Amino acid sequence: MDIRSYLLENNFKITMSKNYIDIINYNSIENVNSNNIILKLEQGKLAINGNNLVIKKLLNDEIVIIGSINSVEFR
């Protein structure tokens, strides 16, 4: 067994506060604008809706979005 694959998580995780959302283990970005960001996940799609949305951090497996977040929908 490879210890690295044992330690790495494949499920997505969300950490959220009023004006901040951190998503780990997303697959790709489908749509980006100041009111809507849609991410593709292994299990479906995640839509973040709000105002003045900005991608603050973008890594291969993690994205941080700031702005006035109104809703988060799992599709």
C-alpha positions in Angstrom: 0.0 0.0 0.0 1.3 3.5 -0.9 1.3 5.7 2.2 0.7 8.8 0.1 -2.6 7.5 -1.4 -3.6 6.5 2.1 -3.1 10.0 3.5 -4.6 11.9 0.6 -8.3 12.5 0.7 -10.4 12.3 -2.4 -13.7 13.6 -1.0 -14.4 17.3 -1.4 -14.5 19.5 1.7 -16.1 22.9 2.2 -15.2 25.5 4.8 -17.4 28.5 4.8 -18.0 31.7 6.6 -20.1 34.8 5.8 -17.8 36.2 3.0 -15.4 33.3 2.4 -15.6 29.7 1.1 -12.8 27.2 0.8 -13.3 24.1 -1.4 -10.9 21.2 -1.4 -10.7 18.4 -4.0 -12.8 20.0 -6.8 -12.2 18.7 -10.3 -12.5 21.8 -12.5 -14.1 25.2 -12.9 -17.1 25.4 -15.2 -18.2 29.0 -14.9 -16.8 32.2 -13.3 -18.3 35.6 -13.0 -18.8 38.1 -10.2 -22.2 36.7 -9.3 -21.8 32.9 -9.9 -19.0 30.4 -9.8 -19.7 26.7 -10.7 -17.3 24.0 -9.9 -17.3 20.4 -11.1 -16.9 17.8 -8.4 -16.5 14.0 -8.5 -20.1 13.8 -7.3 -21.8 16.6 -9.3 -21.5 20.4 -9.4 -21.3 23.1 -6.8 -22.7 26.5 -7.6 -21.7 29.5 -5.4 -24.0 32.5 -5.9 -23.5 36.0 -4.6 -22.1 39.4 -5.4 -18.6 40.6 -6.0 -17.2 37.0 -6.0 -13.5 36.8 -6.5 -11.2 33.7 -6.6 -8.6 34.6 -4.0 -6.6 31.3 -4.1 -6.4 28.7 -6.9 -4.5 25.5 -6.6 -4.9 22.1 -8.4 -7.1 20.8 -5.6 -8.2 23.9 -3.6 -10.0 27.1 -4.4 -10.8 30.0 -2.1 -13.6 32.4 -3.1 -14.4 35.7 -1.3 -17.3 38.1 -1.7 -20.9 38.4 -0.5 -22.0 34.7 -0.7 -25.8 34.4 -0.9 -26.1 30.6 -1.5 -24.2 27.4 -2.2 -26.0 24.7 -4.2 -25.0 21.1 -4.7 -26.4 19.8 -8.0 
